Amino acid sequence: MIRRKGLTAMRSGVLQRSMNYGWALAFACIAAVWMLGCASDEDEIAADPAERLPGGSTTNTLLFGVNAFTRPAENILTDHEPLFFTGNSFFNQSWVEAASSTTARDGLGPLFSARSCSACHFKDGRGRPPLDEGEAFVGLILGIGVTQLDHGLSRIVADPIYGNQLQEFALPSIPAEATPHVRYEAIQGQYPDGEPFELEHPMYEITDPAYGDPSAELVLMPRVAPPVAGMGLLDAIPEERLRALEDPEDKDGDGISGRIRMVEDVTLQQLKPGRYGWKAEKPSIRQQVATAFRNDIGISNPVFDTDDCTASQPQCRQAPAGGEPEIGSDIFDKVVAYNHLLAVPARPFFDDKGVLQGKKLFEELNCGGCHVPSHETGDAEFEELSHQRIFPYTDLLLHDMGIALSDAFAAGVLPPAEAQEWRTPPLWGIGRTHEVNGHTRFMHDGRARSLEEAILWHGGEAKSARDMFKALSREERALLLKFLDSL
């Protein structure tokens, strides 16, 4: 439950200290809050030593900075090291057109969004939307579809001409599908204390369609590439844990009604909980990697052994292939292993005084109702990931995030995700985005230019937490953001 009494006590503490030590000290406290924090001992909570290692024994404690997400699990078994490093090579190297003397890496396209996995997940980190007019969409893909009535209900299916993802690039002899564009509309706002803020609302369009006009009902669904580190640990969270966390009917009355999204595991041919993707649409790392190879790079693979060319794209369908499939099981499985074994980085400032004050505010606002801090992994596919206490700050459930974040992707899944439902993204490593990827763009489409803006975009089940964040003092907002930046 949300504990407003604690917030009131904290504000009283800030006011009392200002009276005791004078306005000059209060001003200095605001200026120094990011470095030191400035609440009294009564406002602190105890540091949990386990939080220094958010990935348990797998946590990367050796390499930080721009390479913070690139390390294998710290406890990687000797037998698994070749899998990891070979997978790393194929994750980072560009694919080329077939037929090529580089037979292990040919088969690119014919239509594609990127030439390699790392083009979107640079340094295994977070993608972003274009920041300048005319900049290519790399690190952000544009899902597409058309609305269709199914027993009186509206759902989204693949466009008959352009499929389910717009391909901005193509091999030299083949026309690219179209050119996507994004522009931003400024939204002005103000905190209750009078401090102004501004949000950017993105608006997408496509021009120069090469294969005919798309449907008038075409839906555009932007998605930035999320960080890759820690995926294997999320896979190892037992299904029973997710079942215990979901509350689709909000029976406990806390305003949060997360639910598991059951999706088809095409390898097992059964429904499994979705854990990956912004809509929890992928049940396994294997299926997530396979989808990216086919849709993003145009590479057929052991899971999806055909390309995504439609009947309206004959040049695409007739282009030479790089094998059947274009990435074989041996290499494909190593890329999957690589994604399992990437480590999350340690948190060196987990016990910083200001960080702990921000953590208390995080708890007071009930942010952890969706961003559940901790889980225990069960028996994992890779032994290194088994039985670890981890701190990803997610429940992997779908939550209604409000109409402002409404999206239309609801195809091919039972039950379909509603337009404004999103999987809670993990927060571990989020404070390293700038040093790894050189930007601070967040949310599913990168619309938020900072963690502060990301919070302000929250609605639906998170509206109460957002409104309480807005009601905090400037010092308290800074402390909460400092905590998030420490993750």
C-alpha positions, 0 to 999 in steps of 0.5 A: 500500500502507498504510505503517505504518512512517511512522505509527510514525515520526510517533508517535515524533516526537510522543513525542520532542518531548514529552520535549524540550520538556516536557508543558506544550508538548505540551498547548499543542500539542494545544490549538493543533493546529487553528490551527498544527499541531505536528509537526517538519519531518521529518513534513511533506510538500511542498505542491503549488501546484496544490492551491490550485486544485482545479478547475484554471483553472475554480476560484472564487478570488473568492467564499467564505463562504456563496456559495463554491459559486455562482460560474461557472467562472473561465474561463467563455467569454463565449458560455456566460455566458447559459447559466449565469445563465439556468440558475441562475435556473431552478435557484433559483426555485420551480415553481408549479401548472399552469395558471398565467400563469407558463407557463415555471415551471408544472407543479409536482407533482402529487406532489413532494419539493421546489419547486425544485432549490435547496430541496435543494441550498441555495446549491448545497451539501449537504442534510441529514436532519431534525434535529428531530421533525416537521421536513419532509424537505427536502434528503433524499429517501426512495427506496422499492421492494419486493424481487423475486426475479429468477432466484433473486437478490433485487433492488429494483423500484419499489413498484406503489402509491408508485413509486420515491420517496416524495412528502411533498408534493402540490398542494392537491387531491391527497393527499400519499403519506405522512409519513416519519419518522426517529429515531436510536439512539445507538451508544457507542464508544471509541478505543484511547487511551480517548477515547469517541465516539458515533455515531447510527444512523438508523431510518426509517418512514412513516405515514399512507399515502394510497393504501393500505398499501404492501408489507410488503417495502417498502424505504426508501432515504434520500439527502441532496442532494450538493453540485453544484459541480464536476460538469462536471469529473467528467464530463470525467474520461476513461473510460480513467482510471476503467478504469485505477483499477478493480480489482474482483478486488483483483489488487494485494492492497491490500484495495480492489476498486473497480469501475465501475458501467455504467448505461444512458444513456437519451439515447444508449441505451447503457451508460456508466459511472455518475458521479453519485448515491450509487450511481453510478446516473446516467451524465451530468449531463443524466440526473441533472438530468432524474431530479431534475426528474421525481422531486423536483419532478414536472416532465416534461422532454426526457429523461423526458417523463411524470410518475411517478404510478402507476395507484393515484393517479388524482388525480395522473394527472388533474391539469393539466400545465404543457406536454408536456414541462413544461420545454422543451429550451431551458430544460432545456439551460440548467439542465444547462449551469449544473450543468456550469459551477459552480466549486469554491472555492479552498483558501487553506490548502492549504500550512498546516503542520498541513494538510500533516501531516494530508495525510501521515496521509491518505496513510499510512492509504491513504485515497487508495486510494478518495479518489484526489486528482487527475485530468486531464480530457479533451475536455469538452462545455464547452471551459472544463473540458477538460484541467484538472488537478483535485483532487476526491479521488474515483475515482467507483467503487463500493466495499464499505463494510461491512454497517453502511452496507448499503442496498437500492437495486439496481434497473434497472441491469446489473450491480446495485450490491450493498447495501453498495456506494457510489460514492466521494463527492468531497471537494473543498469538504467543509470549507465545508459549515458556512459554506455550509449551516449544518450538518456532516452527512455520508454518504449519509443525513446520519447522521454529525454530523462528518467524524470520525463519517463516518470511523468509519462506514467499513467493508468495504474502508475498515475498515483505514483506519478502524481505523488512524485510531482507533489514531492519537493524539488529536493525529494525528486532529486533524491528519487532520481539519484536512486534510479541513477544508481541502479 
